[in-house]
């Protein structure tokens, strides 16, 4: 009887030991699985970190782009500031009336119509302006004797720019009598209100009731016939 009980106890012990061994193995496997799970969890974490870093880089790129756009905008402002100021933020060519100081002046003596002085006007480099449809103001001597009109009608406004020239003919002596005053220069202005008249050398001339033509675009049209 005791032998049977002994066998039963041994069998029971063997069963219990086997169960414990299986439990231990399962625990070990579970531990390994948990470690693997932790490693797997860590891997997404790294991916997340990488994503975060990429996001940060993208954000940095956005800032750089914004700076680039800012630079471009500034360049546009600089470009807009490189020209002639129109007063409204733009830089464009402004059309204005000519003053004597806007013009490069020259004269030459002509023999037609008894002899006269041809006055030649060109805009200075970089200037565009308009000569008004009226007589140029031409005066002589210290007393300011002024030339009268050689034409009965008023001329047209002339745009001066680049190589375009305007011409006016001055006859310093329109009379057929002797006498007059001898001078060697004339004073020319664009209209009576021009604040900057210029003195032009013309050689020795006799002045008596001088006359002047309107401005013309061709020298042949600026002959001051009496």
Buried (B, 14 or more C-beta within 10 A) or exposed (E): EEEEEEEEEEEEEEEEEEEEEEEEEEEEEEEEEEEEEEEEEEEEEEEEEEEEEEEEEEEEEEEEEEEEEEEEEEEEEEEEEEEEEEEEEEBEEEEEEBBBEBBEEEBEEBEEEEEBBBBBBBBEEEBBBBBBEBBBBBBBEEEEBBBEBBBEEEBEEBBBBEEEBBBBBBBBBBEEEEEBBEBEBBBBBBBEEBEEBBEBEBEEBBBBBBBBBBBBBEBEBBBBEE
